[in-house]
């Protein structure tokens, strides 16, 4: 999962480097997954969100 973003940001602060190198890819995967799921739902014709 993190291979493409390994050491993408090199900061002096360890906590900031960790947040950027692991948090940013996690947010990207979350957004891409959400967009892909929405596209699949639209293609299938399901316009109602799933029941809680």
Secondary structure, 3 states (H helix, E strand, C coil): CCHHHCCCCCCCCHHHHHHHHHHHHHHHHHHHHHHHHHHHHHHHCCCCCCCC
